[in-house]
C-alpha cells in the first residue's frame, strides 16, 4: 500500500512539472537549462528569498548553467506549483 502512495506522489509531482514547465522526466531531479551563470544565481536568490532551495549549477561544472529542482515527495503540492510558476516566469 505504501509503495503505491509513493508512486502516486512521484507521478503527481512529475505531472505538475510537466504541466507548468513542459519538462517530461522520469526523475524527481529536474535540470532546467538557463544558460547564463549570472541569471542562474539571480533565480536561485529569488527562490531562496521566498523560502525555496534550488541548486544553481554553473559553468564550468556543467556545459550550460542550470537550475536543479529536486521535487522531493514530501514537498507540498502548492509549494511545487509556486516554484514551477516562478521558474516559468
Secondary structure, 3 states (H helix, E strand, C coil): CHHHHHHHHHHHHHHHHHHHHCCCCCCCEEEEECCCHHHHHHHHHHHHHCCCCCEEECCCCCCCCEEEEECCCCCCHHHHHHHHHHHHC
